[in-house]
Amino acid sequence: MKKILKVIDSVSTWSGLVARWGCLGLVLVLCVEVMMRYVFDNPTIWAHEMSMMLGVFIVCMGWSFVHVRRGHVRVDVFYSRLSPRGRGIVDVACFLVFFLPLLLVLIYAAGRMAWEAYIFNEVLMTSYWYPPALPIRLVVVLGLCLFLLQGIAEFVRDVYVVAKGVRID
C-alpha cells in the first residue's frame, strides 16, 4: 500500500513540475505579445487565447500537486484543534460528502465536453485564431483525474489515521 501511495504522490509531484513549464510558456507568450503590440505596433491574434489555454493548463496540472503538498485552503477554526484521529474523521467525511461526488460530476462533464469537442471538431472562438478545443479539454479531464487519484490516496491515508491513529507517509 505504501508503494502505491508513493507512486501516486510522485505522479502528483510530477504534474506540478510539468505545470511549472506552463508558467514559463505563459510568461514567454505574454512577453511576445507585449513586444509585438507596443514595440512593433502589430498585436498578435493568438496570444490572448494561448495565454488562456496556458492558464488552464497550469491550474489543472497543479490541482493534484497542491493537494499532495496539503496546500488547499482549509477553515482552521475547529480543524486545527482536533486530534489527528478527529482530523482524519473530518477528512474522511468531507471526502465522501463533498470531494468525491464533486470530482465525479466534474470528470463526467469535462469528459463529455472533450468527447463533443472531438466529435464536432470544436474550435475556440474568442479570437480569430480558432485553435482546436480538444487538447485543452483533454488537459482539464487529465487534471481532474489526477486530482481524484491524489484525493483517493489522501482518503486512504485518512482512513488509516482513523483506524490506527498514525499517518502513512
C-alpha positions in Angstrom: 0.0 0.0 0.0 2.8 2.4 0.8 4.4 1.9 -2.6 1.1 2.7 -4.4 0.7 5.8 -2.3 4.3 6.9 -3.1 3.7 6.3 -6.8 0.5 8.4 -6.7 2.4 11.2 -4.8 5.2 11.1 -7.3 2.7 11.4 -10.2 1.1 14.4 -8.5 4.5 16.0 -7.8 5.5 15.4 -11.5 2.3 17.1 -12.6 3.3 20.2 -10.6 6.7 20.2 -12.2 5.1 20.0 -15.6 2.8 22.9 -14.7 5.9 25.0 -14.0 6.9 24.7 -17.6 3.4 26.1 -18.5 4.3 29.1 -16.3 7.4 29.7 -18.4 5.4 29.4 -21.6 2.8 31.8 -20.3 5.5 34.4 -19.5 7.1 34.0 -22.9 3.7 34.3 -24.7 2.8 37.4 -22.8 6.3 39.0 -23.4 6.0 38.3 -27.1 2.5 39.9 -27.2 3.7 43.0 -25.3 6.7 43.3 -27.6 4.6 42.9 -30.8 1.9 45.2 -29.6 3.9 48.1 -28.2 7.3 47.9 -30.0 6.2 46.8 -33.4 2.6 48.1 -33.3 1.4 44.7 -34.6 -0.6 42.8 -32.0 -1.0 39.0 -32.4 -4.3 37.2 -32.9 -3.2 34.1 -31.0 -1.5 35.4 -27.7 -4.7 36.0 -25.8 -6.2 32.6 -26.5 -2.9 30.9 -25.9 -2.4 32.6 -22.6 -5.9 31.5 -21.5 -5.1 27.9 -22.5 -1.8 28.0 -20.7 -3.5 29.3 -17.6 -6.0 26.4 -17.7 -3.1 24.0 -18.2 -1.2 25.5 -15.1 -4.3 25.3 -12.9 -5.4 21.8 -14.0 -2.0 20.3 -13.7 -1.5 22.0 -10.4 -4.6 20.7 -8.6 -3.0 17.3 -7.6 0.3 18.9 -6.8 -1.2 21.4 -4.4 -3.3 18.5 -2.8 -0.2 16.4 -2.2 1.5 19.3 -0.6 -1.6 20.0 1.5 -1.8 23.5 0.2 -5.6 23.9 -0.4 -7.4 26.3 1.8 -9.0 24.9 5.0 -11.2 26.6 7.6 -8.9 26.0 10.5 -11.1 27.4 13.3 -12.0 24.0 14.6 -9.9 21.6 12.5 -6.5 22.7 13.9 -7.8 22.0 17.5 -8.8 18.4 16.7 -6.6 15.4 17.4 -5.1 13.5 14.4 -7.9 10.9 14.6 -10.5 13.7 14.7 -9.0 15.4 11.7 -9.0 12.1 9.9 -12.7 11.6 10.6 -13.4 15.1 9.3 -11.3 14.5 6.2 -13.0 11.1 5.5 -16.4 12.6 5.9 -15.6 15.6 3.7 -14.1 13.3 1.0 -17.2 11.2 0.9 -19.7 14.0 1.1 -18.0 16.8 -1.0 -14.8 15.8 -2.7 -15.7 12.5 -4.4 -19.2 13.5 -5.7 -18.0 16.8 -7.0 -15.0 15.4 -8.7 -17.0 12.6 -10.3 -19.5 15.1 -11.7 -16.7 17.4 -12.9 -14.9 14.5 -14.6 -18.1 13.4 -16.3 -18.9 16.9 -17.5 -15.4 17.6 -18.7 -15.2 14.2 -20.4 -18.4 14.8 -22.2 -17.2 18.3 -23.3 -13.9 16.7 -24.6 -15.9 14.0 -26.4 -18.1 16.6 -28.1 -15.1 18.7 -29.0 -13.7 15.6 -30.7 -17.0 14.6 -32.4 -17.8 18.1 -33.7 -14.2 19.4 -34.3 -14.9 22.2 -31.9 -12.7 25.3 -32.1 -12.2 28.0 -29.6 -13.7 31.3 -30.8 -12.5 34.1 -28.5 -10.1 35.3 -31.2 -9.7 34.9 -35.0 -7.1 32.2 -34.4 -9.6 29.4 -33.9 -7.4 26.7 -32.3 -9.0 23.2 -31.8 -10.7 22.9 -28.4 -9.9 19.2 -27.9 -6.3 19.5 -26.4 -7.3 21.9 -23.7 -10.5 19.9 -22.9 -8.3 16.8 -22.5 -6.0 18.7 -20.2 -9.0 19.5 -18.0 -10.0 15.9 -17.9 -6.4 14.7 -17.1 -6.1 17.3 -14.4 -9.3 16.3 -12.7 -8.4 12.6 -12.9 -5.0 13.3 -11.3 -6.7 15.4 -8.6 -9.2 12.5 -8.0 -6.3 10.0 -7.8 -4.4 12.1 -5.3 -7.7 12.6 -3.3 -8.2 8.8 -3.1 -4.6 8.5 -1.9 -5.3 11.0 0.8 -8.5 9.3 1.7 -6.7 6.0 2.2 -4.2 7.8 4.5 -7.1 9.4 6.4 -8.9 6.1 6.9 -5.6 4.6 8.2 -5.3 7.5 10.6 -8.8 6.9 11.9 -8.2 3.2 12.2 -4.6 3.2 13.6 -4.0 6.7 14.9 -0.9 7.3 12.7 -0.5 8.7 9.2 1.1 6.7 6.4 3.7 8.6 4.5 
